[in-house]
Amino acid sequence: MRKTAVFLFMVLAAAWGGVHAAEAQTDGELLSPYFFVESDGEGQEHFPLKSTAVEAAISGVVADVTVTQTYANTGTGPINARYVFPAGTRAAVHGMRMTVGEEVIEARIKAREEARKTFADAKTEGKRASLLEQQRPNVFSMDVANIMPGETIAVELHYSELLVPEEGMYQFVFPTVVGPRYSTIPAAGADDHHQWLRNPYLTEGRESTSTFDIQVTLAGGLPIQQVACPSHATDVAWAGPSQAHITLASGESHGGNRDFILDYRLSGDRIHSGLMLYEGETENFFMLMVQPPVRVVPEAMPPREYIFVLDVSGSMRGFPLDTAKLLMKDLLDGLRPEDRFNVILFAGAARIFAPRSVAADPVQIQAAVQFIDNQQGGGGTELARALETGLALPHDDGQARTMVVVTDGYIAAEKTVFGLIADQVGRCNLFAFGIGSSVNRHLIEGLACAGQGEPFMVTEPQNAAAVAARFRRYIEAPLLTDIKIDMDGFDAYDVEPLQQADLFAQRPLIVSGKWRGVPSGTIVVRGTTGDGPHAESFDVSAAMPSDDNRALPFLWARRRLQRLSDFSADEDDEAIQGQVTRIGLTYKMLTAHTSFVAVHERVHNTAAPARDVTQPLPLPLHVSNLAVGARNVPEPGLGLMLAAALLPGLWLVWRRRRSGDHR
């Protein structure tokens, strides 16, 4: 019994020591998310963001969106508020204003460091100020300085976004919360683009402390056949066959823990296509949207090799992983006997189903399904290691290889994996599946872009089968390959994209750029379908420049930024940074290197320095506490968790041994 007691003491001591060692090692070392712990200090404001209100006006293929964030200080001392929030991956932010009482201050666009200095000086001088920065293409931060007790400050930002239909369905997405990112970035010496990773989160199931409201005015331009919101309960009011007004239903005011998704379809599955022109003061812009050709399925399809890479980290535990398992079963069941496949599971490390790819026969598929079903979810999210493992697997040169990644995307090292995949173009292509209610769409879309594949989103388990079927259609028969764009008599320049990727999805091909002189000539789109060569011509003179197309400069700039900055592994190159900065300043747009800053020039805080407060975020719907805790090693709570897990067993051993001593 004495030995048992000594052993129990040693285990607990080791666990407790591990806690303190972990705290000592991780304190300030890694930029990782953490749980918010409310202090007992009286009169302190912990949740300065009170509401987010969104007004979206959709006309044709463009959504114009205004977001108003309201901050208030209910405490007894001045505060500086910081809020990290998401945005759509195509959002072109081109305006911001701050309202203090009856005064409205228009924000100015400046180079990132200059904007930071302007904000810091105003903050030190006791002036009210706000600073909007881009941390990732889909992650922004808002800082508001010197909010006095009892005061309310509203900050409004404006962006435009291109809506691209797929299989006749248009989708408008407004993300509401940034999921916790797995990070191994050391805090020491980390640049300001990474500081947002260390953000407080509320525990699982605790609702957002701020309210959320959204109103969408939909002007389809053509009769609308269907409107649906799979993410939130909504009310739809019709103002005619081609116009609808969508609002949140009562009871959804705390629905800011998941993406707001609005799907709509035009009558007869029609889509907006054709040439749009805009004549500006110094530059002219165009955008061509080409209706995709009919998909032609070949009689025979060569066998392929599929490498499935599945995220089983802590953030996937529960609902996301259950959804991913359904998707994986559907994907595996869709393989043909002549195909080969392998499965890689990754969290903090990677595990492989087989040393080399196996035939897609019923026995191997069932074994792979069981391999996946045994997973519960836990640990870090080392996606790069898993991709390296998959790319290093033995490969039969006679088969085309396709890599399929299934993840929620909660990592901070997006650029690393984009570069890794881009270096392998030609060896394999990649399709990415985002899982969950608040997917990191930047990662999913970037992976697909780098791998010349397609992104898919699975937000609900019931969507898994349909998404898997769509993937099979894309693989079997791309719509258009070897795409070339010719300008005949049309003086176009700065055309995006530089090179068109193969078109898999049933969505329009998009070309945008600038033009000089008189809009005339033709634009010819060439490519190859399952039936052979394909060509389509567009008469430029048939399109008239219109002020209704005034969003085209922002949409063009956003597409160029996507190539230069969003998905590029060379984004840190000084020349590219210079181009990004010039685009931001020229078009007055938020970028990685340009920010909006607004300053109320009157000194307001002449008392004590304001206290910095970071708004705690709710965990995305269905995401467990493991997304924040126990994902980085070492983790402060792991020792106590281990001790808690061991105690019941040790107590049972002690009781049994004690009972044995008395027999």
N, C-alpha and C positions, 0 to 999 in steps of 0.2 A: 504493500500500500504506500509505503514511504517512497519507493521508486516511482510509482505512478504519479504521486503528488509532485515529485521533483520534475518528472517529465512534463506534466501539465504546466508547471511554472515556467519551464524552459521554453515551451512552445509559445505561451502567452507573452513571455518576455521578448522572444524573437519577433513575434508579430508586432508588438508595441514598438520595439526598437525599429522594425521595418517602417512603421508609420512615420516615426520621427526622422529616420534616414531619408525616406522618400520626400518628406516635407522639406528637408534641408537641401535635397538634390534638385527638386523640381521648383522650389520657390523662386520665381523670376527667371528660370532657365528656359522653359518652353512657352511659346505663345499658344496656349491651349484654352479652350472654353472651360468655365467653372460654374458651379451652382451658386446662385445668389443666396446670401444669408442676411436676413434683415436684422439690423442692429437695434438696440433698445434706446438709442439716442432720441430724446424728445425734440419735436419740432423739426425733424429732418425729412426732406423730400427725397424719396427713393425712386419714384416713378413719374418723372417729369412729362413724359408723353401722355397726353390725355385722349387724343383721338386722331384718327386718320380718315379723311373723307376724300373720295375719288369721284371725279366726273369724267366719263369717257364718251366722246362723240365719234362714232364710226361712220365714215362716209366712203362708199366704194371699198378700196383696199387699204385705207389709211385710218388709223385710230389716233385721235388727238386727245391727250389725257392730261388732266390737271389734278395734282395730288396736294391736299392741304393737311399739314401736320400742325396740331395745336399743342403747345407746351405751356405748362402752368407750374407755379411754385406755391405749394400749400404749406411750406415749412416756414421757419422763422428767420432764416438767413439766406443770403443770395446764393445762387447756384449757377454752374455752367453745365448744360445738359448735352449728352452725346447719345445718339441713336443710330444703330446700324440696321439697315433695311435693304430688302432686295428690289430688283427691277427686272423687267423683261430683257432678254438678251438682244433684242432688236431696238430697244428704246433709245431714241436720239433726244437727249435732254437739252433743250435750247432756251430755257428761261427759268428765272427764280425771283421771288420777291418776298420781303419780310414785312409783316404788319404789326405795328406796336400801337395799341390804342386806335386812334384815327389816322395815324401816319403810315404810309406805304413806302417802303424803300426798295427800289429796283436793284437787284444784285448785278454785279459786274463780273465778267469772265476774265480771269487772269491766269498766267502760268502758275502751276501748282505751288511752287515755293513762294512766289510773290503773294498769292492769295493767303497762304498760311501766315506769312509775316503780317499782312494787313489785319487778319483776324486776331493774331496774337497781340499785336499792338493795341487794338481796340479793347480786347479783353483785359489787358493790363491797365489801360486807362479808365476802366470802369464804364465803357460804352457797351450798349447792346449791339450784338453782331451775330451773324450766322454764316456758316461755311459748309458748302456741299462739295464732297469729294467722291471720286470713283475709286473703290478699292479693288474691285474686279468688274468685268463688264456687266455683271448682274448683281453687284453688291456695292451700295453707296453708304456713306456716313454723313450725318447731319450734326454739326456742333452749333449750339446756341449759347452765347455768353451773356452773363450778368442778368439772369432772370431774377428779379427782386421778389420778396415775399408778397403773395397775393396778386402777382402779375401774370398776365397771359400774353404769349407771343405766338403768332401764327406764321408759318413758313409755307409758301406755295411754290411748287415746281411744275414745269410744263414739259411734256415730251410728245413726240410723234413716233408711230410705230407702223411698219408695213405688215399687213395681214396676208398670209399666203395660204390658199386653200389646199387641202389634200383629199383626194377622192371626192371632190365636190363639197367638202365640209370646211367652213371657215372657223377659226378658233381665236378668241381673244383671251389672253391669260394675264392676270394681275397677281404677281407673287406678293405674299403678305409677311413672310417671316424667313429669316436666314437660318438654315439648319446649322448645327454645330460642326465645325470643320476639324477633322483629324489633322494634327500638325506635329511635326518634330522639329520645327524651326526654333533655334535658340533665341531667347529674348535679347541676349547681349548682342548688340550690333545690328539687330534686325531693322530694316528700313521701315518707313512709315506706312508703306503699302501692306504690311503684314500685321500691324498692331491691332487691327480690328478682330483678329482671330481670338484674342484674349477677351472674351465678352461673357458677361454673366447670363445664366439661363435659369428660368423657373423650373421646378421639378415636374416630372411627368403628370399630366392630368390637370395641372393648375392653369386656369384660363388666363388669357392676356389681361393685363391691368388697364389697357387702353381700349377704346371702342373703335370699331371698323364699320365704314359705310361706303357703298359704291352704287353709283347710278350710271347706266349705260344707255345712250340714245343711239339706236341703230337705224341708219338710213341706207338700205341695201342698194338703192338705185334700180333694183329689179324686185319683183314680188318675192317675199320671203316665205319659204316653204316650212321651215322648222327653226325653233329657238329652244335651246335646252341649256341648263346649268347643272352639270353633274356634281359640282363641288358644294354648292350652297342652295338653300331654299330661297326662291325668288318669286316676285310678282311681275307679270308681263302685261303691259297696257299697249294696245295697238292704236296707232294713229292713221291707219291705212294699210293696204296690203304690203307696202314696201318699207314701213317705218314702225319701229317698236321701241318702247321705253321699259327698261329692265331695272328693277330695284330689289334690294334685299328684303326678304320677308321678316316680319317681327320675330325676335328670338335669335337673330343672326348677328347681333351687334358685337359679339365677341368671337366672330368667325375669322379673326386675323391669325389663325394658326395653320392655314393651308392655302394653297393657290386658289384664287377665284378663277374659274374656267367657264367661259361662255362659248357654246358651239351654236353655229347657225348655218343653214343651208338655203340657197336661193332656189326658186321654183325651177323644176326640171334639171336640177343639179348643174345649172349654169354657173359659170365663173366669170369674173371681170378679166378681160384680156385686151390686148391691143397696145397702141403707142400713146404715151402721155408726154406732153411738152410743156415746159415752163420757161418764160422769157424773163430773166432777171435784169438788174441794173448793170451788172458787170459780167455776169456769166449766165449761160442758158443751159438747162438740164433736160434730159429725157429719161424715160423708163419704158422699156418694152416688156410686156408680159405675154408669153407665147403659150397658147393652149397645148397641152401635151398630146402627142399622137396616141392612137389606140394601142394598147398592149397586145403584142403578138407572142403567144407561147410556142416555143419550138417543139417539134415532135420528139426530139431527143435532147437530153441535157447531160453533159459530161459529169461523171462523179466528182464530188467535192469533199474536202476535208474541213471539218468545223472544230474550232477550239473555243469552247464555252468557258468564260471567266466569270465566276459568280462571287459576289461580295457576301461574306458571312460575318461581317464585323459587328460590333456592339450596336451601332446605329440601325442595323438591319433586323435586330432581334424582334420577334413577334410579328405584327401585321406585315411589315415590308418583306421579311424573309418568307412568310407564308405565301404572299403574293408572288414572290420570285420563284418559289418552288412550283406553283401552278404554271407559271410561264415556262419554266425549264422543262417541265413534263410535256407541255404542248410543243415546244421547240424540238425536243428529242423525238417525240412521236411522229413529227413531220419529216424526219430523215428517211431516205430511201436505203434499201439494203446495200446498194453499191457505194453509198457514202461511207466515210470514216469520220470518227469524232473522238474528242477527249474533253475532259472537264477539269478545270482548275478552280479550287475553292481558296479564297484568300481572306485573311483578316490581318493579324500581325505577321503571319508567314503564309506561304502558299503550299497547298496539298494537291497532288495530281491523282486523278482516277486511274491512269495507266501510264507505264513508262513511254509508250508510243501510242498513237491513235489506233482505235480498234474499229472493226466493222460494225455498222449500224444495224445489227441483227437484234431480234427481240430479247435475247438473253443479255446482251451487253447493255441495251437500253434500260432494261429492268434493273440491272446491277447499278447503273449510273443514277437512276432515279432513287434507289435505296441509299446510295452514297450521299446524295443531296438531302434526302429526307432526314438523315441522321443529324443534320446540323441544327443548332439552336441559336447561334449568333452571339459573338462576344469578341473583344479584342480590338486592335487597331485596324487601320484601313490602308495597307501597303499595296496599293494598286500597281505602282511601277514595278515592284518585284514580281508580281503575278504576271504582268505583261511580258517582262523579260523571260520568265519561265516558259510562257507559252510560245514566244518567238524562238526559243532555243530548242524546242522539241524536235525530234527527228521528223523529216518531211519528205514525202514521196514527190519528186519533181514532176511526176506525171499528173498530179492533182492540184487544182486551184485550192488555195487555203483561204478560209474566211474565219476571222476572229469575231466572237460575239461577247460583249461585256455587259453584265447585268449588275447594276449598283444604284444606290441613292445619290452617289456623287459627293458625299460629304468629306472631301479632302481639300487640302490647301495647295497641293503641288500640281495644279493643273498644267502649268507650262512644261513641267518635266515629262508628263505622260504624253502631251501633244508632240513634243520633240521626239520622244521615243518612237511613237507610231509613224510620224512623218518620215523618219529615217528608213522605215521599212516598206514604204510605198513601192509596189512592184512585186514584193514577196507575198503580200496578203492584203486584203481589204478588211475593214472593221465596221461592224454595226453595233450601236450602243443602245441599251435599254435602260431608261431611268425609272426607278421604282419608288413609289410613295406619294404622299400628299403635298410635299414641298421639295421637289427634286432640284438638285443643282444642275439646271439646264445648260449652263455654260460648259460644264465638263462633258455632259452627254453630247451636246451639239459639236463641241470641239473635237472630241474623240472621233465622231463620225466624219467630220470635215477632214481631219488629218488622215484618216484611214480610207477616205473616198468611199464611204458607205452612207448609211442613213441613220438618223436618231429616231427612237421610239419612246413614248412615255406610257407607263402603266400606273395609273393612279388608284385603280380599284381591282380586286381579284377577278371580278366578272369581265374585265376587259382583256384578260390574258389570252384567251383563245383567239379572239379577233385580231389582236396585235400579232400573235404568232402566225396566223394565216396570212396577214399582210406581209410579214417578213418573207414567207415562202414565195409569195407572188413576186416580190421584188427580186429575190435571188434567181428565180426561174427565168425571168424575162425582163431585163432592163427596158425601159421605154425608148430611150435614145442614147446612143453611145457615139464616141468620136465627134463631139459637137464642135462646130466651127461657126463663127459669126462674121459675116462679110458686110462691109459698108460700101455701097456703090453710089457715089455722088452725094453722100451725106457726110459732111465734115465733122465727124465725131472724134472726141479725144477723152482721155482719162476714163476709159471704159472699165467698168467692174462687172464681173470678175475678169481677171486677166486670162484665165482659162476655165472653160466650163467643165465641171465634173460630169460623169455619166449620170443620166437622170433615171433613178429607180422608181421614185414615188410618183403617183398620179397627181402632180401639181405643176403649175406653170413654170416654164423656164424664164428667168428674169435677167435682163441686161439693162444696166443704167450707166449714164455718163453725161458728158457735156457736149455741146455743139456750137459751131460758129456759122455766121452768115445766114442765108435763107434756108429754112428747113425743107430740103428736097432730096431726091434720090430714093434709094431703096435699102432696106436692111434685109439680108438673107440669112436664114438659119438653116444650117445643113447638119446632117447626122446620119446614123444608121439605126434602123429599127429591125425587128424580127423579119420583116418583109424585104429588107434591103435598104438602099439609099433613100434618104428623105430630105426634102428641101421645102422651105416656106418663105415667101417674100412679103414684105410690108412696105407700102407706099408711104414715105415720110410726109409728102405734101398733103396727104389726105387727113393728117392730124393737125389740129389747130392749137397753138399755145394758149394756155388758160391759167388764169389766176387761181382757179380751183386746185391747181397742181402745185401750190406754193410750198408744200412739204417736200418736194423732190430734192432741193438742195440738202436738207437734213438727212433724207433717206440715202442719198448718194454718199454723203460724208460718213454715215454710219456703216455702210457697206465697205468703204475703203478702210475705216478704222478696224473693222473686223479682220481684214486681211493683214494690215500692218501690225496690229496690237493684240486683238482678242485671242487668236489661235496661233500666233507666231511664237516660236521658241526664241526668236531673235529680237524680242520686244525691248530688251535692255540695251540694244545697240544704239549709240548716240545719234546716228543719222536717222534711225527710225523714230526715236524719241522726238527729234526735231520736227519731223514730218507730222507726227501726231499733235505736237504742240501748235504748229501752224494751222492745222485743220481746226483744232479747237478754238483758236483765237479768231480765225477768219469767219467761221460759221457760228461763233458764239455758242459752242457746245461743250458739254461736260465730257472729258476724256480722262485717261489715266494720268495725263500731264497738264490738264487745265481744270480749274475749279471755279465755282461761283462763290462770291463773297458779298455780303451786304452789311453795311455799318450804319447805325443810327448815331450821327455825329455828336449828339449831346451827351456829356458825361452824366451817367445815371447812378452809378454805384460809387459813392464816396466813403463808404464804411469799410467793413472788413473784406478781405479778398473772398471771392466766391468759391464755394466748394464744388469740385468736379463730381458729377453724377453720371454714370453710364446706365442707360435704360436697360433693365433685364428683359430678355426675350422669352416668350413661351417656347417650349419644345414644339416642333411641328406635330400635327395630329398623327397619332399612332407610333410616334418615335419614343423609344424607351429612355430611361435615365442612363443606360449604358452608352448612349451616344455622347455623353459628357464625361461620366465616370468610367474608370477601368478601361480606357482605350489607349492611354499613353503609359508607357512603362519607363521608370517606376511611377506609380500613382499613389497619392497620399492615403486613399481609403483602402487600398488593397490589403494591407496588413490587418486592419480591423475586420475586413470582410473575410479574410482567411481565418482569423481567430474565431469569428462568429460561426463560420461553417464548421470548424473543428470542435468547438466546445461541446455540442450535443453528443458527438461520438466519443469524445474523451470522457465526458461525464458518465456515459453508459459503460465504457470500459472500467472506469473507477468503481461504479456500483457493482458490476459483476465480480470484479476482483475482491471487493469488500465482502460481498456475499460469500464468495469462496473462502475467504479467511475465517468466516464465522461458522462454516460447516464442520 
